[in-house]
């Protein structure tokens, strides 16, 4: 299931929004000035589908309507009744209500009991002092940190939706968010002293974490490959006796070449060290060669998905991103960087722009799973304008492999310009083949830069003077 549109009424008591995906498009770009709620729109989607419904208690809005496939709608309303705030989740199909539940009742129950189990104390509406770290926090902050430390029945109630149908619909869309603050992550570390144990918030570098994660992912693939190798080797004699497939010399050579190319890709990424010796073909050994190639294919195929992602990850970074350095994949380090002169760099020696690029690409390629909606907040941060222009092309390559839907919140008009220029280039190719005339009505002044297309501009339009010649041609 996919999101088709998001409608928000009275966000921050100011804004009404109706944002729609174009049919069959997998990328939606939201842009606007600071303070207009771009990031908040992403947060609304993320918190709803990840069941972090306490977020909506503090958000200022009247109604949120998210239209999905098959004419389903998930509606969130907020109102006051009997001096109590009510946050309701409503599911509709074809405009008719199917089910509804009131989340405020669940949250009130948690808030009444939470001081029994956590070192927190309420000091005001949605203000709590966390004695463990000595900070004033919101209920959202506290639950994000301590939800797993609450009694199981209380913790589960936070994410429990008392409607099987609403749960089913929310579970049908996986949402992953790449946040604006992505270079560092806060984690809690238990600090032991002679008086007491105390939680301490520490900051870790995301790029270091992801290198370690990739190391673990490589180790899992190697472990799985080793397991399959043992199973195949132990059953080899029996399978050889039963084998009936007789390979021709041409079939053997073609299959071995394909597998050899796979081995070279694996070796390039540090995942394979042994080179398979090319065995000379003869008819008497054709059955054994068939079993041999089948086994080798199964052993190498374990890595297919990982290698495809590694090729995309390293290809984007090495082909046209980083100058004077290249990313290397290593089973002991995950990934690291080398200068063109061969010197290894510490990951924190990369510039902030380079780290942003690595982190965004890693999240899109390795952390966003198939058929996920990915929300990206301000991908342009610290990126050179050239990288901003190339970002959308890279994103489309990733979407093709990952089969994901993406919503971007950005200040970077370069992302729009790139998108618009690609649209116009495609359009001009069609015009040339079809010999047609085109009239475009648009708000995008970048479209006025292209010859061969007529544009109608209001006399009061700020770009009218500089583009007057279009009106007189």
C-alpha positions in Angstrom: 0.0 0.0 0.0 1.2 3.5 -0.8 0.4 7.1 0.3 -1.4 9.1 -2.4 -1.9 12.4 -0.6 -1.6 14.2 2.7 -4.1 16.9 3.8 -3.5 18.9 6.9 -5.9 21.5 8.4 -4.8 24.4 10.6 -1.2 23.3 11.2 0.3 25.7 13.8 -3.1 27.4 13.6 -2.0 28.9 10.2 -1.5 26.4 7.4 -3.8 24.2 5.4 -1.9 21.8 3.1 -3.0 19.3 0.4 0.0 17.4 -0.9 -0.3 14.7 -3.6 1.9 12.2 -5.3 1.6 12.4 -9.1 0.3 9.1 -10.5 3.1 6.5 -10.8 5.8 8.8 -9.4 8.0 7.6 -6.5 9.5 10.9 -5.6 7.7 13.9 -4.0 9.7 17.1 -3.2 8.3 19.6 -0.6 9.9 23.0 -0.6 9.2 26.3 1.1 10.6 28.9 3.5 11.6 28.1 7.1 8.7 27.8 9.5 6.2 26.6 7.0 6.1 23.0 8.4 8.1 21.0 5.8 9.9 18.9 8.4 6.7 18.6 10.5 4.9 17.0 7.5 7.6 14.3 7.4 7.3 13.9 11.2 3.5 13.5 11.0 3.9 10.6 8.5 6.8 9.0 10.4 5.1 9.1 13.8 1.7 7.8 12.6 3.0 4.7 10.8 5.5 3.9 13.5 2.7 4.2 16.1 4.4 7.0 18.1 1.0 8.5 18.6 2.0 10.6 21.6 3.5 13.0 19.1 0.1 14.2 18.1 -0.9 15.3 21.6 1.5 18.2 21.5 1.2 19.0 17.8 -1.0 22.0 16.9 -3.5 21.0 14.2 -7.2 20.3 13.7 -7.3 17.4 11.2 -4.9 15.3 9.2 -6.2 13.1 6.4 -3.8 10.6 4.7 -5.3 9.0 1.6 -3.9 5.6 0.7 -4.4 3.0 -2.1 -7.8 1.3 -2.5 -9.6 4.5 -1.3 -8.5 4.0 2.4 -8.0 7.1 4.5 -6.4 7.4 7.9 -7.7 10.5 9.7 -6.4 12.1 12.9 -8.5 14.6 14.6 -7.9 16.8 17.7 -10.4 18.6 19.7 -11.4 19.7 23.2 -14.4 18.2 25.0 -15.2 18.6 28.7 -11.9 20.5 29.1 -10.1 17.4 27.9 -8.0 17.1 24.8 -9.0 14.2 22.5 -6.8 12.7 19.8 -8.8 10.3 17.6 -7.6 7.9 14.8 -10.3 7.2 12.3 -10.2 4.7 9.4 -12.4 5.3 6.3 -12.9 3.5 3.1 -14.6 5.1 0.2 -15.5 8.0 2.5 -17.3 5.8 5.0 -16.0 5.3 8.6 -14.8 1.7 9.3 -13.4 2.1 12.8 -12.1 4.6 15.3 -10.2 4.8 18.6 -9.3 7.5 21.1 -5.6 7.5 21.8 -5.8 10.2 24.6 -7.3 7.6 27.0 -4.3 5.3 26.6 -1.8 8.2 27.0 -3.5 9.5 30.2 -3.3 6.0 31.7 0.5 5.9 31.0 1.1 9.4 32.3 -0.7 8.6 35.6 1.5 5.5 36.2 4.9 6.5 34.7 6.3 8.1 37.9 6.1 4.8 39.6 8.6 3.2 37.3 10.9 5.9 36.0 13.0 8.6 37.6 10.8 11.4 36.3 8.5 14.0 37.9 5.8 16.0 36.2 6.3 19.8 36.6 3.8 21.1 34.0 1.7 20.3 31.0 3.9 18.0 28.9 6.9 19.0 31.0 8.8 16.4 33.1 12.1 16.6 34.9 14.2 13.5 34.2 16.3 13.1 37.4 18.5 10.5 35.8 20.1 13.1 33.4 19.0 16.3 35.1 17.0 17.6 32.1 13.5 18.9 31.5 11.9 16.8 28.8 8.6 16.2 27.1 6.6 13.0 27.4 7.7 12.2 23.8 11.3 12.5 24.8 10.9 10.3 27.9 9.0 7.6 26.0 11.5 7.5 23.2 14.3 6.8 25.8 12.5 4.6 28.4 9.6 2.9 26.7 11.4 -0.5 26.9 12.0 0.0 30.6 8.4 0.3 31.5 6.4 -2.8 32.6 5.5 -4.9 29.5 1.7 -4.2 29.8 2.3 -0.5 30.1 4.9 -0.3 27.3 2.8 -2.3 24.9 -0.2 -0.1 25.5 1.7 2.9 24.1 1.8 1.2 20.7 -1.3 -0.8 21.0 -4.1 0.3 18.6 -7.4 -1.1 19.8 -8.6 -1.8 16.2 -7.4 -4.7 14.1 -8.4 -3.0 10.9 -6.5 0.3 11.7 -3.5 -1.8 12.8 -3.5 -3.7 9.6 -3.6 -0.6 7.5 -0.8 1.2 9.5 1.3 -2.0 9.3 0.9 -2.1 5.5 3.3 0.9 5.1 6.8 0.8 6.4 8.3 4.3 7.0 12.0 5.2 7.4 13.1 8.7 8.1 16.5 10.3 7.4 16.6 13.2 9.7 18.3 16.6 9.3 20.6 15.9 12.3 22.2 12.8 11.0 25.9 13.0 11.6 25.6 12.3 15.3 23.4 10.1 17.4 22.5 10.3 21.0 22.7 7.0 23.0 22.2 6.3 26.7 25.2 4.8 28.5 25.0 3.4 32.0 27.6 5.1 34.2 28.4 3.2 37.4 29.6 5.1 40.5 30.2 4.0 44.1 26.9 5.7 45.0 24.6 4.7 42.2 24.1 3.8 38.6 23.3 6.8 36.4 22.2 7.1 32.8 24.5 9.3 30.8 23.7 10.6 27.3 26.7 10.4 24.9 27.1 11.4 21.3 28.5 9.0 18.8 29.4 9.6 15.1 26.9 8.0 12.7 29.5 7.2 10.1 31.4 5.1 12.6 28.2 3.3 13.5 27.4 2.5 9.9 30.9 1.2 9.1 30.4 -1.2 12.1 27.0 -2.2 10.9 28.3 -3.0 7.4 31.0 -5.1 8.9 28.4 -7.1 10.8 26.3 -7.4 7.6 29.3 -8.8 5.7 30.0 -11.2 8.5 26.4 -12.5 8.4 26.6 -13.1 4.6 30.0 -14.9 5.0 28.6 -17.0 7.8 25.6 -18.0 5.6 27.8 -18.8 2.6 30.0 -21.0 4.8 27.0 -22.9 6.1 25.7 -23.5 2.6 29.2 -24.6 1.5 29.4 -27.2 4.2 25.9 -28.5 3.3 26.8 -28.8 -0.3 30.2 -30.4 0.3 28.8 -33.0 2.5 26.1 -34.0 0.0 28.3 -33.8 -3.1 28.9 -37.6 -3.6 25.2 -38.4 -3.5 24.3 -35.5 -5.8 27.0 -36.5 -8.3 25.6 -40.0 -8.6 22.1 -38.7 -9.2 23.1 -35.9 -11.6 21.6 -36.4 -15.1 22.4 -33.0 -16.7 25.2 -33.3 -19.3 26.8 -29.9 -20.2 28.1 -29.0 -23.6 31.5 -27.3 -23.8 29.8 -24.0 -24.8 27.3 -24.2 -21.9 30.2 -24.9 -19.4 32.4 -22.0 -20.7 29.5 -19.5 -20.6 28.4 -20.5 -17.1 31.9 -20.5 -15.8 32.6 -17.0 -17.2 29.4 -15.7 -15.5 30.5 -17.1 -12.2 34.0 -15.9 -12.6 32.7 -12.3 -13.1 30.7 -12.8 -9.8 33.9 -13.8 -8.1 35.7 -10.8 -9.3 33.0 -8.5 -8.0 33.1 -10.2 -4.6 36.9 -10.0 -4.5 36.7 -6.2 -5.4 34.6 -5.8 -2.3 36.8 -8.0 -0.1 34.3 -10.8 0.2 36.0 -13.5 -1.7 39.7 -14.6 -1.7 39.8 -17.9 -3.5 40.1 -18.0 -7.3 38.3 -21.0 -8.9 40.6 -22.9 -11.3 39.2 -23.3 -14.8 38.8 -27.0 -15.3 39.3 -28.2 -18.9 36.1 -29.6 -20.4 35.6 -33.1 -21.5 32.4 -35.1 -22.1 33.2 -37.8 -19.5 33.4 -35.2 -16.7 30.3 -33.2 -17.9 28.0 -34.4 -15.1 30.6 -33.6 -12.4 31.2 -30.2 -14.0 27.5 -29.5 -13.9 27.3 -30.3 -10.1 30.4 -28.2 -9.6 28.9 -25.1 -11.3 25.6 -25.5 -9.6 27.3 -25.6 -6.2 29.5 -22.6 -7.0 26.5 -20.7 -8.1 24.6 -21.4 -4.9 27.7 -20.4 -2.8 28.1 -17.1 -4.6 24.4 -16.2 -4.9 24.2 -15.6 -1.2 26.0 -12.3 -1.8 23.9 -11.1 -4.8 21.8 -8.6 -2.9 24.7 -7.3 -0.9 27.0 -6.9 -3.9 24.4 -5.0 -5.8 24.1 -2.6 -3.0 27.8 -2.3 -2.4 28.4 -1.6 -6.1 25.8 1.2 -6.0 27.1 2.6 -2.7 30.8 2.6 -3.8 30.0 3.5 -7.4 28.1 6.7 -6.5 30.9 7.8 -4.1 33.8 6.9 -6.2 32.6 7.8 -9.7 31.8 11.4 -9.2 31.5 12.4 -5.6 34.8 12.4 -3.7 37.9 14.0 -5.1 41.4 12.7 -4.2 40.0 9.8 -2.2 38.0 6.5 -2.6 35.8 4.4 -0.4 37.0 0.8 0.2 34.9 -2.1 1.5 36.6 -4.3 4.0 35.3 -7.3 6.0 37.2 -6.2 9.1 36.3 -2.4 9.0 33.0 -2.3 7.0 34.2 0.6 4.9 37.1 3.1 5.0 38.6 5.7 2.8 42.0 5.9 1.1 43.6 8.9 -0.6 44.8 8.7 -4.2 48.3 8.3 -2.7 47.3 5.3 -0.7 47.0 6.8 2.8 44.1 5.5 4.9 41.9 8.2 6.4 39.9 8.1 9.7 36.2 8.4 9.0 35.9 11.5 11.1 38.6 13.2 8.8 36.0 13.5 6.1 34.4 16.9 5.7 30.8 17.4 7.0 29.5 17.4 3.4 31.3 14.1 2.6 29.9 12.5 5.8 26.4 13.7 5.0 26.7 12.1 1.6 27.9 8.8 3.0 25.2 8.7 5.7 22.4 9.5 3.3 23.5 6.9 0.8 24.0 4.3 3.4 20.6 4.8 4.9 18.9 4.7 1.5 20.8 1.6 0.3 21.3 -0.5 3.4 18.8 0.6 6.0 15.6 1.3 4.0 14.1 -2.0 3.2 12.2 -3.0 0.0 8.8 -1.3 -0.4 9.5 1.3 2.3 8.4 5.0 2.3 11.6 7.0 2.9 11.4 10.5 4.3 14.5 12.7 3.8 14.8 16.0 5.6 17.0 18.6 3.9 19.3 16.3 1.9 21.2 19.3 0.6 22.8 20.1 4.0 26.6 20.8 3.6 26.5 19.5 0.0 28.2 21.4 -2.8 25.7 22.7 -5.5 27.1 20.1 -8.0 26.3 17.3 -5.6 22.8 18.7 -5.1 22.2 18.6 -8.8 23.3 15.0 -9.0 21.4 13.8 -6.0 18.1 13.1 -7.8 19.8 11.0 -10.4 21.5 9.0 -7.7 18.1 8.7 -5.9 16.4 7.3 -9.0 19.1 4.7 -9.3 18.6 3.7 -5.7 14.8 3.6 -6.1 15.1 1.2 -9.0 17.0 -1.3 -6.8 15.2 -0.7 -3.6 11.6 -0.2 -4.9 11.0 2.6 -2.4 8.8 5.7 -2.3 10.5 9.0 -1.3 9.3 12.3 0.2 11.9 15.1 0.4 11.7 18.3 2.4 14.2 20.8 1.1 15.3 24.4 0.8 17.4 23.6 -2.3 15.8 25.0 -5.4 18.5 23.1 -7.3 16.6 19.9 -6.7 13.6 21.4 -8.4 15.6 22.9 -11.2 17.3 19.6 -12.0 13.9 17.8 -12.0 12.4 20.5 -14.2 15.2 20.4 -16.7 15.0 16.7 -17.0 11.3 17.0 -17.7 11.9 19.6 -20.4 14.7 17.6 -22.0 12.4 14.6 -22.2 9.6 16.9 -23.6 11.8 18.3 -26.3 12.8 14.9 -27.4 9.1 14.0 -27.8 8.4 17.2 -29.6 11.2 16.5 -32.1 9.8 13.0 -32.8 6.1 13.8 -32.7 6.3 17.2 -34.4 3.8 18.7 -31.9 3.3 22.1 -30.3 3.2 22.4 -26.5 1.7 25.1 -24.2 2.6 24.8 -20.5 0.9 26.6 -17.6 3.4 26.7 -14.7 4.6 28.5 -11.6 8.2 27.3 -12.2 10.1 30.2 -13.7 13.0 27.8 -14.5 10.8 26.4 -17.3 11.1 29.8 -19.0 14.8 29.2 -19.7 14.2 26.7 -22.4 13.8 27.7 -26.1 11.1 26.0 -28.2 8.3 26.2 -25.5 5.8 29.0 -25.3 5.1 30.3 -21.8 2.4 32.8 -20.8 3.4 35.2 -18.1 1.3 37.7 -16.1 2.3 41.3 -16.7 2.8 41.5 -12.9 5.0 38.4 -12.8 8.5 39.4 -11.5 10.1 37.5 -14.4 8.0 39.2 -17.0 10.6 41.9 -17.9 13.5 39.5 -18.4 11.4 37.1 -20.4 9.3 39.6 -22.5 10.8 38.3 -25.7 8.8 35.1 -25.2 5.6 37.0 -25.5 6.5 38.7 -28.7 7.9 35.8 -30.7 
